[in-house]
Amino acid sequence: MSAALAPLRHRPFRHLFIGTTANLLGNGVAPIALAFAVLDATGSVGSLGLVVGAHSLTGILFLLYGGVLADRLPRGPLLVGSSVVSAASQAVVAALVLTHSAAIPLLMVLAAVNGASSSCYQPAAQALLPQTVPAESRRAALALSRIAGSSATIVGASLGGVLVAAIGPGWGLAVDALSFALAASSFALVRVQVALPAPSPGVVHELRVGWREFTSRTWVWVIVVAFCFLNAGITASFTVLGPAVADTTGIGRTGWGLAVAASSLGAVAGGILSLRWQPRRAILVGCALMGLTATTPLLLALAPYTWALVVANFVAGVGVEQAGVAWYSTLNEQIPEDRLARVYAYDDLGSYLALPLAQFAAGPAVLLLGLHATLYAAAALILLATLAMVATPSIRALAPRTAQPLSASEEPLPEKDGNTLIQGVWDGS
């Protein structure tokens, strides 16, 4: 266990660790608080889909630009700026909700601002982590960071359910704003030694270089495309359909908070497991385990009981974390550091491309098809995406290998054939 905790001896990693954990603590509260704030104000699933969809849409629109910034600017200060903007926008949302002044168009604008700021945060935080520890400690650092993040999400989701039930959703949003402020102060203390990038020939060229890194590995883009559809089903279930079912069944708001927290508790267990166990075909195992996430929409449709959702989400969370650790640790090993944020940006763009469409469409789909049919459709989307990944020969053949991090001057190796993979791996968000 001392080896597993070794990354905490490095000061830059400690500050990054604290900042990302604080960020995720508030973000565990925010989805639950925002969902019920909108439902309280409007009683409309469609309005909820518009607000959360606005956040996802701007996050996607600015994601590639955020990746370029994270590769061309110091990542620590970029995280500070992103967190400050997010803190301010969430504070305004909290104030509007607490004063009963929230209007859907204004909430959409503020959600869009928060989504745009997060587009810089995600690739910068992911790419900064390998710079805060020696190469031999990177897998342990990644696992620790994900365990802490999942733990923070558990506490945040549970706290969100309690706050919403006890004193209202506005205070949950205020907690999220405070968490962003704490994260900004911690990110300001991160100090790493980095080489100054060469003068940039332009954003288009930078994106083209990142695209070449991304598309040169077939199994990477196959998994990312699959996650585009898989994440759509998961997000519609958790952010729109789940709260709607909870408000009309015995689950209730506190029960839904516990069900969401169970996913993160499973992720903690999966992170601890990943410190001690790494299957040879880690990506194949992770892809297969993603199919477990289909149990959430299925249970919401067939057996909407809190205990069943808690158990199912816990088990699915273990599998999701196995997939995530395998993906991020291998990308950190195989992608040159000065291009890593752009690859992460393409990864996030592909994985989340369908999210705003799924959130915007969830409300109309419920009106057109009915709530149960929409939940079945979400489950089918998840299972079909999982099957596509597992059926891909290059994913089945991929095994981890130990490699030194590439220097900025090294180019990725081409694949020798459709079944032999040289470099790699994926997004477990």
Sequence and secondary structure as in RCSB ss.txt:
>XXXX:A:sequence
MSAALAPLRHRPFRHLFIGTTANLLGNGVAPIALAFAVLDATGSVGSLGLVVGAHSLTGILFLLYGGVLADRLPR
GPLLVGSSVVSAASQAVVAALVLTHSAAIPLLMVLAAVNGASSSCYQPAAQALLPQTVPAESRRAALALSRIAGS
SATIVGASLGGVLVAAIGPGWGLAVDALSFALAASSFALVRVQVALPAPSPGVVHELRVGWREFTSRTWVWVIVV
AFCFLNAGITASFTVLGPAVADTTGIGRTGWGLAVAASSLGAVAGGILSLRWQPRRAILVGCALMGLTATTPLLL
ALAPYTWALVVANFVAGVGVEQAGVAWYSTLNEQIPEDRLARVYAYDDLGSYLALPLAQFAAGPAVLLLGLHATL
YAAAALILLATLAMVATPSIRALAPRTAQPLSASEEPLPEKDGNTLIQGVWDGS
>XXXX:A:secstr
 TTTTGGGGSHHHHHHHHHHHHHHHHHHHHHHHHHHHHHHHH  HHHHHHHHHHHHHHHHHTHHHHHHHHHHS H
HHHHHHHHHHHHHHHHHHHHHHHTT   HHHHHHHHHHHHHHHHHHHHHHHHHGGGSS GGGHHHHHHHHHHHHH
HHHHHHHHHHHHHHHHT HHHHHHHHHHHHHHHHHHHTT             HHHHHHHHHHHHHTSHHHHHHHH
HHHHHHHHHHIIIIIIHHHHHHHSSSHHHHHHHHHHHHHHHHHHHHHHHHH   TTHHHHHHHHGGGGGHHHHHH
HH   HHHHHHHHHHHHHHHHHHHHHHHHHHHHHS GGGHHHHHHHHHHHHHTTHHHHHHHHHHHHHHH HHHHH
HHHHHHHHHHHHHHHT HHHHH          TT      SBTTB  S      
